[in-house]
Amino acid sequence: MKKLFDVKLLVVLLGVLFIAACGSGNNDGGSADGGKSVKLDLSHFFPPAHFQEEEIQGLIKEIDEATDGRIKVTSYPGGSLAAPDEQFDAAATGSVDISLSVHGYTPNQFPLTSVMELPFMTQDAESGSKNLWELYKEFDEFDQEYAGTVPLWLYTTDPGQLFTTKKQVKSIEDLKGMRIRSPSAETSEWLQALGATPVSMPMNENFEALERGVVDGTIAPWEAIYTWGLDEVVKYATIGNFYSTTMFVVMNEGEFNALDEEDQKVLKELTNERMAEQTGKAFDAISEKAIEQAKEKGIEIYELSDSDLEEWSKFINPTIQNWIDKVEKRNLPGQAVYDRAVELRDK
């Protein structure tokens, strides 16, 4: 009996060793050219039909071709692997390999990055995205915010506007008392200063909240009208180019470091500044389509005049100094980052 037991134990041990020798994790052993092949998952919250998924699929194809099939990326849209506010932690902990989401969904996680969500910081998505990536490259302190990950690219949406369901907002008085969906802590602060009641909420919950009257309006980019179907529930738009939402695409640091140096280089070349600019352009293009669609649907558009914005700014602009003070208290270069962001914006 002892001899039979020993034979069975030996078989089990040999099986374990065989499995280990075959490799584990995302490494499937090899590619067409004999190099190490890796399978990566990319998690995000956009729906499958969203134009951002189209951008991702295009990039996936380019990565596959540039690495001769060594890197295979599979996209998982719709928050199927992680909720919008869990995407960064999922990548940092290795639950997913690559994640895409909104910085503002995890308040206080990205103190320096949030400079680009301050009022009137961007004029369009392309320039905003390029400026955000430039700030990330110039200030080493940004690295703390992305611990455990390697940022592939950072970007902004087109400027956010105020969309409402039952009442046109033309003045500060009109806004008072209204419940407005807010995408970030910075936006919530100035909405409250204007007399509104901010309601923090990710974009994928926005439509239902507007439809059911949970909120009276939303601060969102024009893109949301086109791609999230908000034109079905909002009736009015107030244009002020108030802010931009910032977004990240990050990769688990361990997974990135495990890639061959050649593949790391290829991945950086195909993402980084290139994708920041490309994604920004895509948002701007969708913004133009959204405006035309809003007009066709009969959404009433009111653009705040320079004098209107000057009045609104008295309530909005204190958010900027509050942000600088708050970031400086964390021993981070808030003033320097803000000044540089303004310099890049005004170029």
Secondary structure, 3 states (H helix, E strand, C coil): CHHHHHHHHHHHHHHHHHHHHCCCCCECCCCCCCCCCEEEEEECCCCCCCHHHHHHHHHHHHHHHHCCCCEEEEEECCCCCCCHHHHHHHHHHCCCCEEEEEHHHCCCCCCCHHHHHCCCCCCCHHHHHHHHHHHHHHCHHHHHHHCCEEEEEEEECCCEEEEECCCCCCCHHHHCCCEEEECCHHHHHHHHHCCCEEEECCHHHHHHHHHHCCCCEEEEECHHHHHCCHHHCCCEEEECCCCCCEEEEEEEHHHHHHCCHHHHHHHHHHCHHHHHHHHHHHHHHHHHHHHHHHHHCCCEEEECCHHHHHHHHHHHCHHHHHHHHHHHCCCCCHHHHHHHHHHHHHC
